[in-house]
């Protein structure tokens, strides 16, 4: 490992002691052997745990994600109970009445198709400790308490079976990839200022402790691997990883190879493997090596070649928009059932049209900033990751598009409005597993989360929002930020008071709905009355067009913001009106007729305010 990489990463951590902030740290060492015929694997794990908290710990918890892929698991039960189950996880047949019969794929798994993780020989500093498996969680009663600011080493042996791929991880996926090894090992649960985070694996995302991984994987020598970390023995492995000009020769009798990876400061370790992977390396920005692994297929090879420069271009845009990607490799791997982000890599579907391949890569790679460097708790605040990632994805794709859109986030508004007007919306503060419908979870996390940022452009101005995103990344990388942290960054950059925005948008289902209630003409002025119909307040942008063809911009500040934003329309004459306090349902102002007779009035022509009834936002004479 190059020294400067570690210094860059740990330099971010050294400042965390300020203001009482702390977080735990882990060092994993794992040695695993995979049987590619039976899809079973065995491994040993040694984990050094540093308790940086002020608390004495008597128990620890691990995630055993593979156990979700068993008939009768919580994931199986949820799949059968939810109104709109994930189509990838069910089978559908027509009944005699013509209606769909939906069945869980997990419920149909046979013993040699299920996933499992079995733990044996758990010890703490050499002494046996009581470890009990409860669904997808391992509960460990420690042999001795771990005092504040002290370390302890846990060792265990584990046996696993790779399930038939149903969601994210597994074997023999729909595109024919042999092994997608995500969430495959016993993973220590997060403990922070809120306590233990021991969410069972039911459907959603992951939360973990940052640390250093040293992983050795022994597998059939014909297999090509890609994933998290830096390969330590490329000249022993080959498969496109070796140094240029080096000849790699395998021992004639050897049937397996051992791949040795090291990954500093990550909260996850993922890999995928197949004997038919193509492997290309492309130079990305700031010395980052971009690895591309996909199944050799003439129908998709050209798309994967075309993807490589576009990925480098997107990474450069993300670096400039948010902050530099802190690692020196990133791998795009065909191996998912859609797309899923992991540390220093993604597993994605590899077939289909190029635009789809580019779009999913743009999204999953953007997660590297928001989920794998910032890493908010997705179970509690999924919108902070999925939404902010979608914001960056759409911005980046728009930047490299031949024809650029004025509002690259338009699709998110369309999705959000459909949900907000449906009557099924739940607050963004809802736990990810508690949504009544998958559709509502998705729109709430992705679309409404994306609008949290794009709408702040409307509230505090584009330049301020972009500065806030950069400051958020700089201040909170490797710190697991919470919702208040992004709000405070936007306040510090702009000077606006924004608590109302965070509360209304994320903790309620209050909606924005403003209208032009009336326009009345008198001898010397036009009197305009605006009405607030929705509960959520906003400042108001108005563009007034006169019959002589001129336009003027009128701005109504929101009183509780104590703020006046920069003009988004510098070419237009601007009038800042008196502020509007939320308790008043209507607001009236006058435009002198010396400006000319009014032809039309438009609330928020940018479309960046998520007004749920846009049809009442305009008036025409």
C-alpha positions as CSV (number, residue, x, y, z in Angstrom):
1,X,0.0,0.0,0.0
2,X,1.3,3.4,-0.9
3,X,1.9,5.5,2.1
4,X,0.3,8.7,0.8
5,X,-3.1,6.9,0.3
6,X,-3.2,6.0,4.0
7,X,-2.1,9.4,5.1
8,X,-4.8,11.1,2.9
9,X,-7.5,8.8,4.4
10,X,-6.4,9.0,8.0
11,X,-5.8,12.7,7.8
12,X,-9.6,13.0,7.5
13,X,-10.1,11.0,10.7
14,X,-7.6,12.8,12.9
15,X,-9.9,15.8,13.2
16,X,-12.8,13.8,14.4
17,X,-12.0,14.1,18.1
18,X,-13.1,17.7,17.9
19,X,-16.4,18.6,19.5
20,X,-16.7,15.3,21.2
21,X,-17.1,13.3,18.0
22,X,-16.1,9.7,18.0
23,X,-16.6,6.5,16.0
24,X,-15.5,2.9,16.3
25,X,-12.8,1.3,14.1
26,X,-12.2,-2.2,12.9
27,X,-9.4,-4.1,11.3
28,X,-10.5,-7.3,9.4
29,X,-8.2,-10.1,8.4
30,X,-10.0,-12.9,6.5
31,X,-8.8,-16.0,4.7
32,X,-11.5,-17.7,2.7
33,X,-11.6,-20.7,0.3
34,X,-14.4,-21.0,-2.3
35,X,-15.6,-24.3,-3.8
36,X,-17.0,-23.2,-7.2
37,X,-18.7,-26.5,-7.8
38,X,-20.8,-26.5,-4.6
39,X,-20.9,-22.7,-4.1
40,X,-19.8,-23.3,-0.5
41,X,-17.0,-21.5,1.2
42,X,-15.1,-21.6,4.5
43,X,-13.2,-18.9,6.1
44,X,-11.5,-17.5,9.2
45,X,-11.8,-14.0,10.5
46,X,-9.7,-12.0,12.9
47,X,-11.1,-8.6,13.8
48,X,-9.4,-6.0,16.0
49,X,-12.1,-3.7,17.4
50,X,-11.2,-0.3,18.8
51,X,-13.8,1.2,21.2
52,X,-13.5,4.9,20.8
53,X,-16.8,5.5,22.5
54,X,-17.2,6.7,26.1
55,X,-19.2,3.5,26.9
56,X,-18.2,0.1,28.2
57,X,-19.4,-2.6,25.8
58,X,-20.6,-5.9,27.2
59,X,-22.0,-7.2,23.9
60,X,-21.3,-6.9,20.2
61,X,-23.4,-7.8,17.2
62,X,-22.6,-9.0,13.7
63,X,-24.7,-9.1,10.5
64,X,-25.1,-12.4,8.8
65,X,-26.8,-11.2,5.6
66,X,-26.8,-14.5,3.8
67,X,-29.3,-15.9,6.3
68,X,-32.0,-13.7,4.7
69,X,-32.1,-16.0,1.7
70,X,-33.9,-18.9,3.4
71,X,-37.6,-19.9,3.4
72,X,-39.3,-18.4,6.4
73,X,-36.8,-15.6,6.9
74,X,-37.9,-12.0,7.6
75,X,-37.0,-11.1,4.1
76,X,-39.2,-13.9,2.8
77,X,-42.1,-12.9,5.1
78,X,-41.9,-9.2,4.1
79,X,-41.8,-10.2,0.4
80,X,-45.1,-12.1,0.8
81,X,-46.8,-9.4,2.9
82,X,-45.9,-6.1,1.0
83,X,-48.4,-4.8,-1.5
84,X,-46.0,-4.4,-4.3
85,X,-43.1,-6.9,-4.0
86,X,-39.9,-6.4,-5.9
87,X,-40.4,-8.1,-9.2
88,X,-36.9,-9.6,-9.2
89,X,-37.7,-11.5,-6.0
90,X,-41.0,-13.1,-7.0
91,X,-42.6,-15.3,-9.7
92,X,-45.9,-14.4,-11.3
93,X,-48.4,-16.8,-12.9
94,X,-52.0,-16.4,-14.0
95,X,-54.6,-18.0,-11.9
96,X,-57.9,-19.6,-13.2
97,X,-59.6,-16.2,-12.6
98,X,-57.0,-14.4,-14.7
99,X,-55.4,-12.7,-11.8
100,X,-51.7,-12.8,-11.0
101,X,-50.5,-15.3,-8.5
102,X,-47.4,-13.9,-6.9
103,X,-45.0,-16.2,-5.1
104,X,-41.7,-15.5,-3.2
105,X,-38.6,-16.9,-4.9
106,X,-37.0,-17.2,-1.5
107,X,-39.8,-19.5,-0.3
108,X,-39.1,-21.9,-3.2
109,X,-35.4,-22.2,-2.5
110,X,-34.1,-25.8,-1.9
111,X,-31.5,-26.6,0.7
112,X,-28.6,-26.5,-1.8
113,X,-29.9,-23.1,-3.1
114,X,-30.3,-21.1,0.1
115,X,-27.8,-18.8,1.6
116,X,-26.4,-19.2,5.0
117,X,-23.5,-18.1,7.3
118,X,-22.6,-20.4,10.2
119,X,-20.3,-19.2,12.9
120,X,-18.0,-21.4,15.0
121,X,-15.3,-21.0,17.6
122,X,-15.9,-17.4,18.5
123,X,-13.3,-16.0,20.8
124,X,-12.4,-12.7,22.4
125,X,-8.7,-12.2,23.0
126,X,-8.4,-16.0,23.0
127,X,-11.2,-16.7,25.5
128,X,-14.5,-18.3,24.3
129,X,-17.5,-16.0,24.1
130,X,-21.2,-16.9,23.8
131,X,-22.4,-16.3,20.2
132,X,-26.0,-16.8,19.3
133,X,-27.5,-16.5,15.8
134,X,-30.9,-14.8,15.6
135,X,-32.0,-14.5,12.0
136,X,-29.5,-12.3,10.2
137,X,-27.9,-11.1,13.4
138,X,-25.2,-12.7,15.6
139,X,-25.5,-11.7,19.2
140,X,-22.3,-12.0,21.2
141,X,-22.0,-11.8,24.9
142,X,-18.3,-10.9,25.5
143,X,-16.0,-12.8,27.7
144,X,-14.9,-9.5,29.2
145,X,-16.2,-5.9,28.8
146,X,-14.4,-3.6,26.4
147,X,-13.6,-0.4,28.2
148,X,-13.6,3.0,26.6
149,X,-10.6,3.8,24.5
150,X,-9.4,0.2,24.5
151,X,-9.1,-2.6,21.9
152,X,-10.1,-6.2,21.7
153,X,-9.6,-8.9,19.1
154,X,-12.4,-11.2,18.0
155,X,-11.7,-14.4,16.1
156,X,-14.1,-16.8,14.5
157,X,-14.5,-19.5,11.8
158,X,-17.4,-19.3,9.3
159,X,-19.0,-21.5,6.7
160,X,-21.2,-20.1,4.0
161,X,-23.3,-21.1,1.1
162,X,-23.9,-18.7,-1.8
163,X,-27.6,-18.5,-2.5
164,X,-29.1,-18.5,-6.0
165,X,-29.1,-14.8,-6.8
166,X,-32.4,-13.2,-5.8
167,X,-31.4,-9.8,-4.6
168,X,-27.9,-8.1,-4.9
169,X,-25.7,-11.1,-4.0
170,X,-25.7,-14.7,-5.1
171,X,-24.7,-17.2,-7.8
172,X,-25.8,-17.7,-11.4
173,X,-27.6,-14.5,-11.9
174,X,-29.9,-13.7,-14.7
175,X,-27.0,-12.7,-17.0
176,X,-24.9,-15.8,-16.2
177,X,-22.3,-14.4,-13.7
178,X,-21.1,-17.2,-11.5
179,X,-20.5,-15.3,-8.2
180,X,-21.7,-12.0,-6.9
181,X,-20.2,-11.9,-3.4
182,X,-21.8,-9.0,-1.6
183,X,-22.4,-9.0,2.1
184,X,-20.9,-12.5,2.3
185,X,-18.9,-12.4,5.5
186,X,-19.7,-11.9,9.2
187,X,-19.9,-8.0,9.4
188,X,-19.6,-6.2,12.7
189,X,-22.6,-3.9,13.3
190,X,-22.2,-0.2,13.8
191,X,-22.2,1.3,17.3
192,X,-22.4,5.1,17.5
193,X,-23.8,7.9,19.6
194,X,-27.3,6.4,19.0
195,X,-26.2,3.0,20.2
196,X,-26.1,-0.3,18.3
197,X,-27.6,-0.5,14.8
198,X,-28.7,-4.1,14.4
199,X,-31.3,-3.9,11.7
200,X,-32.2,-7.3,10.3
201,X,-31.7,-7.7,6.6
202,X,-35.2,-7.5,5.2
203,X,-34.8,-5.6,2.0
204,X,-32.9,-2.4,2.3
205,X,-29.4,-1.0,2.4
206,X,-26.5,-1.4,4.8
207,X,-24.6,0.5,7.5
208,X,-21.2,-0.4,8.7
209,X,-18.0,0.5,10.7
210,X,-15.1,1.9,8.8
211,X,-11.9,0.0,9.0
212,X,-9.1,-1.7,7.1
213,X,-9.5,-5.0,5.3
214,X,-6.9,-7.6,4.6
215,X,-8.6,-10.4,2.6
216,X,-7.3,-13.6,0.9
217,X,-9.6,-15.5,-1.4
218,X,-8.6,-18.9,-2.7
219,X,-10.6,-20.0,-5.8
220,X,-10.3,-22.0,-9.0
221,X,-7.4,-20.5,-11.1
222,X,-9.6,-20.0,-14.1
223,X,-11.7,-17.4,-12.3
224,X,-11.2,-13.7,-12.7
225,X,-12.0,-11.5,-9.7
226,X,-12.8,-7.9,-9.2
227,X,-14.1,-5.8,-6.3
228,X,-13.0,-3.9,-3.2
229,X,-9.4,-3.0,-2.5
230,X,-6.0,-3.2,-4.0
231,X,-4.7,-6.5,-5.3
232,X,-1.4,-7.2,-3.6
233,X,-0.1,-10.0,-5.7
234,X,-1.0,-9.1,-9.3
235,X,2.1,-10.8,-10.9
236,X,1.1,-14.1,-9.3
237,X,-2.5,-13.8,-10.5
238,X,-2.4,-12.4,-14.0
239,X,-5.9,-12.1,-15.6
240,X,-5.0,-8.5,-16.7
241,X,-3.8,-7.3,-13.3
242,X,-0.1,-8.0,-13.7
243,X,2.5,-5.3,-14.5
244,X,3.2,-4.7,-18.1
245,X,6.0,-6.8,-19.6
246,X,5.7,-9.4,-16.8
247,X,5.0,-13.0,-17.7
248,X,2.7,-14.8,-15.3
249,X,3.2,-18.6,-15.0
250,X,1.0,-20.7,-12.8
251,X,2.4,-23.9,-11.2
252,X,1.4,-26.7,-13.5
253,X,-0.3,-28.7,-10.8
254,X,-2.0,-25.8,-9.1
255,X,-5.8,-25.8,-9.4
256,X,-6.4,-22.7,-7.4
257,X,-5.0,-19.2,-7.0
258,X,-5.1,-17.1,-3.8
259,X,-6.1,-13.4,-4.5
260,X,-4.8,-11.0,-1.8
261,X,-6.6,-7.7,-1.4
262,X,-6.1,-4.8,1.0
263,X,-8.6,-2.0,1.4
264,X,-8.0,0.9,3.8
265,X,-10.8,2.9,5.4
266,X,-13.9,1.2,3.9
267,X,-17.0,-0.1,5.7
268,X,-17.6,-3.0,3.3
269,X,-15.8,-5.6,1.2
270,X,-17.3,-7.0,-2.0
271,X,-16.1,-9.2,-4.8
272,X,-17.4,-10.9,-7.9
273,X,-15.9,-13.8,-10.0
274,X,-16.4,-15.6,-13.2
275,X,-14.1,-17.5,-15.6
276,X,-15.4,-15.6,-18.6
277,X,-14.8,-12.0,-17.5
278,X,-13.1,-9.6,-19.8
279,X,-10.9,-7.2,-17.8
280,X,-9.8,-3.7,-18.9
281,X,-8.0,-1.0,-17.0
282,X,-8.6,2.6,-17.9
283,X,-6.8,5.6,-16.4
284,X,-9.2,7.9,-14.5
285,X,-8.6,11.3,-13.0
286,X,-6.1,11.9,-10.2
287,X,-4.3,8.6,-10.8
288,X,-7.3,6.4,-10.2
289,X,-7.3,3.1,-12.0
290,X,-10.7,2.2,-13.4
291,X,-11.3,-1.5,-13.7
292,X,-14.0,-2.9,-16.0
293,X,-15.0,-6.6,-15.7
294,X,-17.8,-8.0,-17.9
295,X,-18.7,-11.3,-19.5
296,X,-17.2,-11.7,-22.9
297,X,-20.1,-11.3,-25.3
298,X,-19.9,-9.8,-28.8
299,X,-23.3,-8.2,-28.3
300,X,-22.1,-6.0,-25.4
301,X,-18.4,-5.7,-25.7
302,X,-18.6,-2.4,-27.7
303,X,-20.8,-0.9,-25.0
304,X,-18.4,-1.8,-22.3
305,X,-15.5,-0.3,-24.3
306,X,-17.5,2.9,-24.8
307,X,-18.4,3.0,-21.1
308,X,-14.7,3.4,-20.0
309,X,-14.0,7.0,-21.1
310,X,-17.4,8.1,-20.1
311,X,-16.9,6.7,-16.6
312,X,-13.6,8.6,-16.3
313,X,-15.3,11.8,-17.5
314,X,-18.1,11.4,-14.9
315,X,-15.6,10.7,-12.1
316,X,-13.8,14.0,-13.0
317,X,-17.2,15.9,-12.8
318,X,-18.0,14.3,-9.5
319,X,-14.6,15.2,-8.1
320,X,-15.1,18.9,-9.1
321,X,-18.7,19.0,-7.9
322,X,-18.4,17.3,-4.5
323,X,-14.7,16.6,-3.8
324,X,-12.0,14.2,-4.7
325,X,-12.6,10.4,-4.7
326,X,-10.1,9.3,-2.0
327,X,-9.1,5.9,-3.3
328,X,-6.9,4.9,-6.2
329,X,-9.1,2.3,-7.8
330,X,-12.7,1.8,-8.8
331,X,-14.2,-1.3,-10.4
332,X,-17.3,-1.5,-12.6
333,X,-18.4,-5.1,-12.6
334,X,-21.1,-7.0,-14.4
335,X,-22.7,-9.0,-11.5
336,X,-25.8,-7.4,-10.1
337,X,-29.5,-7.7,-10.5
338,X,-29.8,-4.0,-11.4
339,X,-27.1,-2.0,-9.8
340,X,-25.7,-1.8,-6.3
341,X,-22.9,0.3,-4.8
342,X,-20.1,-1.2,-2.8
343,X,-16.8,-0.1,-1.4
344,X,-14.5,0.9,-4.4
345,X,-16.7,-0.9,-6.8
346,X,-20.2,-1.6,-8.1
347,X,-22.1,-4.7,-9.3
348,X,-24.4,-3.9,-12.2
349,X,-26.3,-5.5,-15.1
350,X,-24.2,-5.6,-18.2
351,X,-26.6,-6.1,-21.1
352,X,-29.1,-3.8,-22.7
353,X,-28.6,-0.5,-24.4
354,X,-25.6,1.8,-23.8
355,X,-27.6,4.6,-22.3
356,X,-28.9,2.2,-19.6
357,X,-25.4,0.9,-18.9
358,X,-24.1,4.5,-18.6
359,X,-27.0,5.6,-16.4
360,X,-26.6,2.8,-13.9
361,X,-22.8,3.3,-13.8
362,X,-23.3,7.0,-13.3
363,X,-25.6,6.4,-10.3
364,X,-23.7,3.6,-8.6
365,X,-20.4,5.4,-8.9
366,X,-21.9,8.5,-7.5
367,X,-22.7,6.5,-4.4
368,X,-18.9,6.3,-3.7
369,X,-19.1,9.9,-2.5
370,X,-22.4,9.8,-0.5
371,X,-22.5,6.2,0.7
372,X,-18.9,5.0,0.9
373,X,-17.2,8.2,2.0
374,X,-19.9,10.1,3.8
375,X,-22.0,7.0,4.7
376,X,-25.2,8.2,6.3
377,X,-27.4,5.5,7.9
378,X,-29.5,4.3,5.0
379,X,-32.0,2.4,7.1
380,X,-32.9,5.7,8.8
381,X,-32.1,8.3,6.2
382,X,-32.1,6.6,2.9
383,X,-32.9,9.8,1.1
384,X,-29.5,11.3,2.2
385,X,-27.7,8.6,0.1
386,X,-30.1,7.6,-2.7
387,X,-31.4,11.2,-3.2
388,X,-28.0,13.0,-3.1
389,X,-26.6,10.3,-5.3
390,X,-29.4,10.8,-7.8
391,X,-28.8,14.5,-7.7
392,X,-25.1,14.0,-8.6
393,X,-26.0,11.4,-11.3
394,X,-28.4,13.6,-13.1
395,X,-26.1,16.6,-12.9
396,X,-23.2,14.6,-14.2
397,X,-25.1,13.0,-17.1
398,X,-26.4,16.4,-18.0
399,X,-22.9,17.8,-18.1
400,X,-21.7,15.2,-20.6
401,X,-24.9,15.3,-22.7
402,X,-24.7,16.9,-26.1
403,X,-27.9,18.8,-25.4
404,X,-28.1,20.1,-21.8
405,X,-31.4,20.5,-19.9
406,X,-32.1,23.7,-17.9
407,X,-33.4,21.5,-15.1
408,X,-31.6,18.1,-15.1
409,X,-33.6,17.0,-12.1
410,X,-37.0,17.2,-13.8
411,X,-37.6,13.5,-13.7
412,X,-37.4,13.5,-9.9
413,X,-40.1,16.2,-9.7
414,X,-42.4,14.2,-11.9
415,X,-42.0,11.1,-9.7
416,X,-42.4,13.0,-6.5
417,X,-45.6,14.9,-7.7
418,X,-47.2,11.6,-8.6
419,X,-46.6,10.2,-5.1
420,X,-47.5,13.4,-3.2
421,X,-50.8,13.6,-5.0
422,X,-51.5,9.8,-4.5
423,X,-52.4,9.9,-0.8
424,X,-49.8,7.1,-0.1
425,X,-46.8,9.3,0.9
426,X,-45.0,8.6,4.1
427,X,-42.4,10.9,5.7
428,X,-38.8,10.6,4.7
429,X,-38.0,9.9,8.4
430,X,-39.8,6.5,8.1
431,X,-37.5,3.6,8.6
432,X,-36.6,2.0,5.2
433,X,-38.2,-1.3,6.2
434,X,-41.5,0.3,7.4
435,X,-42.8,1.7,4.2
436,X,-46.2,0.3,3.1
437,X,-45.1,0.1,-0.5
438,X,-41.8,-0.4,-2.3
439,X,-42.9,2.3,-4.8
440,X,-43.3,4.9,-2.0
441,X,-40.0,4.0,-0.5
442,X,-38.2,4.4,-3.8
443,X,-39.8,7.8,-4.7
444,X,-39.3,9.1,-1.2
445,X,-35.7,8.1,-1.1
446,X,-34.6,8.7,-4.6
447,X,-36.8,11.4,-6.1
448,X,-37.8,13.4,-3.0
449,X,-34.3,13.0,-1.7
450,X,-32.9,14.4,-4.9
451,X,-35.3,17.3,-4.7
452,X,-34.1,18.1,-1.2
453,X,-30.9,19.4,-2.9
454,X,-32.2,20.7,-6.2
455,X,-35.0,22.7,-4.4
456,X,-32.4,24.3,-2.2
457,X,-31.1,25.9,-5.5
458,X,-34.5,27.6,-5.5
459,X,-34.4,28.5,-1.8
460,X,-30.8,29.7,-1.4
461,X,-29.4,30.0,-4.9
462,X,-27.4,27.7,-7.1
463,X,-23.9,28.9,-6.1
464,X,-24.7,28.5,-2.4
465,X,-26.1,25.0,-2.8
466,X,-23.1,23.8,-4.7
467,X,-20.8,25.4,-2.1
468,X,-22.8,23.6,0.6
469,X,-22.4,20.2,-1.1
470,X,-18.7,20.7,-1.3
471,X,-18.4,21.8,2.3
472,X,-20.6,18.9,3.5
473,X,-18.3,16.4,1.8
474,X,-15.1,18.2,3.2
475,X,-16.4,18.4,6.7
476,X,-18.2,15.0,7.1
477,X,-16.3,12.5,5.0
478,X,-15.7,9.3,7.0
479,X,-18.1,10.6,9.7
480,X,-21.6,9.2,9.1
481,X,-23.5,12.5,8.9
482,X,-27.1,13.0,9.9
483,X,-29.8,15.2,8.3
484,X,-29.0,18.1,10.5
485,X,-25.5,18.2,9.2
486,X,-26.4,18.9,5.5
487,X,-28.9,21.5,6.7
488,X,-26.3,23.3,8.8
489,X,-23.8,23.4,6.0
490,X,-26.4,25.1,3.7
491,X,-27.1,27.6,6.6
492,X,-23.4,28.3,7.1
493,X,-22.8,28.9,3.4
494,X,-25.8,31.0,2.7
495,X,-26.7,32.7,6.0
496,X,-30.3,31.5,5.7
497,X,-32.3,29.9,8.6
498,X,-33.4,26.5,7.2
499,X,-34.7,24.4,10.1
500,X,-38.2,24.8,8.7
501,X,-37.0,23.3,5.4
502,X,-35.5,20.2,6.9
503,X,-38.5,19.5,9.2
504,X,-41.3,20.1,6.7
505,X,-39.6,18.3,3.8
506,X,-38.1,15.2,5.6
507,X,-40.2,14.7,8.8
508,X,-43.7,15.4,7.5
509,X,-45.8,14.9,4.3
510,X,-46.6,18.6,4.2
511,X,-46.8,19.7,0.6
512,X,-46.0,23.0,-1.3
513,X,-49.0,24.5,-3.1
514,X,-49.1,28.2,-4.0
515,X,-51.5,29.8,-6.4
516,X,-52.2,33.2,-8.0
517,X,-55.6,33.8,-6.5
518,X,-56.5,37.0,-8.3
519,X,-55.2,39.9,-10.4
520,X,-57.2,43.1,-10.3
521,X,-56.5,46.3,-12.3
522,X,-57.1,49.8,-10.9
523,X,-56.3,53.2,-12.4
524,X,-52.7,53.3,-11.2
525,X,-51.8,49.7,-10.3
526,X,-52.4,46.0,-10.8
527,X,-53.1,44.2,-7.5
528,X,-51.9,40.6,-7.3
529,X,-53.1,38.2,-4.5
530,X,-51.1,35.0,-3.9
531,X,-52.4,32.2,-1.8
532,X,-50.6,29.5,0.2
533,X,-52.7,26.3,0.0
534,X,-50.2,23.7,1.1
535,X,-48.8,23.6,4.6
536,X,-45.1,23.8,3.6
537,X,-43.9,27.4,3.3
538,X,-41.5,28.7,0.6
539,X,-40.1,32.0,-0.7
540,X,-41.8,33.0,-4.0
541,X,-40.2,33.8,-7.4
542,X,-42.6,35.6,-9.8
543,X,-41.9,36.5,-13.4
544,X,-44.3,39.1,-14.7
545,X,-44.5,39.7,-18.4
546,X,-46.0,42.9,-19.7
547,X,-48.0,43.5,-22.9
548,X,-45.0,45.5,-24.3
549,X,-42.9,42.3,-24.2
550,X,-40.7,43.2,-21.2
551,X,-40.4,41.0,-18.1
552,X,-39.6,41.7,-14.5
553,X,-38.7,39.5,-11.6
554,X,-40.5,39.9,-8.2
555,X,-39.2,38.1,-5.1
556,X,-41.2,37.5,-2.0
557,X,-38.9,36.4,0.9
558,X,-40.1,33.9,3.5
559,X,-40.0,35.6,6.9
560,X,-38.9,32.5,8.9
561,X,-35.8,32.3,6.6
562,X,-34.5,35.8,7.6
563,X,-32.8,35.7,4.2
564,X,-32.8,37.3,0.7
565,X,-31.4,35.0,-2.0
566,X,-29.2,36.1,-4.9
567,X,-31.2,36.8,-8.1
568,X,-31.5,33.8,-10.3
569,X,-32.5,36.1,-13.2
570,X,-29.7,38.7,-13.4
571,X,-30.8,39.9,-16.8
572,X,-34.2,41.0,-15.4
573,X,-35.2,44.0,-13.3
574,X,-35.7,42.7,-9.8
575,X,-38.1,43.9,-7.1
576,X,-37.7,42.5,-3.6
577,X,-41.1,42.7,-1.9
578,X,-42.0,42.6,1.8
579,X,-41.6,39.2,3.4
580,X,-44.4,36.7,3.8
581,X,-45.0,35.1,7.2
582,X,-46.3,31.6,7.1
583,X,-49.4,32.2,9.3
584,X,-50.9,34.5,6.6
585,X,-52.7,32.3,4.0
586,X,-52.7,35.1,1.4
587,X,-50.2,37.8,0.3
588,X,-51.1,40.9,-1.7
589,X,-48.8,43.3,-3.6
590,X,-49.2,46.0,-6.3
591,X,-47.4,46.6,-9.6
592,X,-47.7,50.2,-10.8
593,X,-49.3,50.4,-14.2
594,X,-46.5,52.7,-15.4
595,X,-44.6,49.5,-16.0
596,X,-47.3,48.6,-18.5
597,X,-50.3,46.3,-18.5
598,X,-49.6,42.7,-17.3
599,X,-49.9,39.9,-19.9
600,X,-49.0,37.0,-17.6
601,X,-47.6,36.0,-14.2
602,X,-45.7,32.8,-13.5
603,X,-44.7,31.4,-10.1
604,X,-41.3,29.7,-10.2
605,X,-40.6,29.4,-14.0
606,X,-37.5,27.4,-13.1
607,X,-39.6,24.4,-12.0
608,X,-37.2,23.9,-9.0
609,X,-40.0,24.4,-6.4
610,X,-41.9,21.2,-5.9
611,X,-45.4,22.7,-6.0
612,X,-47.8,19.8,-6.1
613,X,-50.4,21.7,-8.2
614,X,-48.4,23.6,-10.8
615,X,-51.5,24.2,-12.8
616,X,-52.5,27.1,-10.5
617,X,-49.0,28.7,-10.6
618,X,-49.7,30.9,-13.6
619,X,-52.1,33.7,-14.7
620,X,-52.8,35.0,-18.2
621,X,-54.8,38.0,-19.1
